[in-house]
Amino acid sequence: CSVGVTRSLETRRRVRMADKVREAAQRIFANLPSGGGAPMGALGLGAVGLTGLAYGSANCLFNVEGGHRAVMYHRFGGVQQRVRGEGTHLVLPWFQRPVLYDVRAKPRMIQSLTGSKDLQMVNISLRVLSRPDPGFLPTIYRELGTDYDERVLPSIVNEVLKSVVAQYNASQLITQREAVSQRIRTDLLSRAREFHLELDDVSITHLSFGKEYTAAVEAKQVAQQEAERAKFVVDKAKQEKKSTVIKAQGEAKSAKLIGDAVRDNPGYIQLRRLEAARDVAGTLSKSTNKVYLDTQSLLLNVTDSRDVLLESHTKKK
């Protein structure tokens, strides 16, 4: 597109220059007096020469803009091997015709639908940053023309994508995406050099699978989560069972120790009563309500008759 636009602007410039020269010549001939003889003929020839010189100067020069190169086509010699760089150059009107090329890197997005190693359909979008090799522009013009990227890139990109993706499973395309991208870049650079194209960047921008495979992956993930949850529930039940057993064993051992303490030392019960009375008194002291309890309710009656009986029973034993 850029080559066509540049060529169109150059053609318009030349047409405008030729129109101006033609108008100037018409004004010169219109002002010439009739019947002038030889001087008038010489003046007419001079005007014609001036017109030809102006036309030639307007069409003997062409400009190569920044980031462009020019290939010269000669009507008798064909495509010349010399590539014109940036700047202003001479050209022979009618005999030579310059063809301009944009040698700057241009991005292009290419999509391809291909199959993986496990027969899953994969939709890949590849972004390619390409430019022609300036030293081989005559060969590119002779073999591919000015629309070289339209003729070459879609075919070689699809070929490389299909050959590389077919070597990986669908899951590997996701987990090994960097390796896949590097493999595609290496193979694509090799294929592009055969057509004298340079690739500055190759990257995978989008990777998607079919609806069936996506649904199967989601179902698999849900099943794995459910399995992990069931495993957690089983482990939790086992831990609760162990905790219950340990708790029961602790309570049994505690009851045995308490029984041994009561049997060996009857004052142990009295000590526990005093501790319980302290806890009750502490709780009531923090309450905003007024409660009146006797010493029996507060467990503060240390001279209870049951204690005396217990102590006498112990002495008998």
Secondary structure as UniProt FT lines:
FT   HELIX           2..31
FT   TURN            34..35
FT   HELIX           38..59
FT   STRAND          61..64
FT   TURN            66..67
FT   STRAND          68..74
FT   TURN            75..77
FT   STRAND          78..84
FT   STRAND          87..90
FT   TURN            93..95
FT   STRAND          96..102
FT   STRAND          106..115
FT   TURN            117..118
FT   STRAND          121..132
FT   HELIX           134..136
FT   HELIX           137..143
FT   HELIX           148..165
FT   TURN            166..167
FT   HELIX           170..175
FT   HELIX           177..193
FT   TURN            194..196
FT   STRAND          197..209
FT   HELIX           211..264
FT   HELIX           267..285
FT   TURN            295..299
FT   TURN            302..303
FT   HELIX           305..316
//
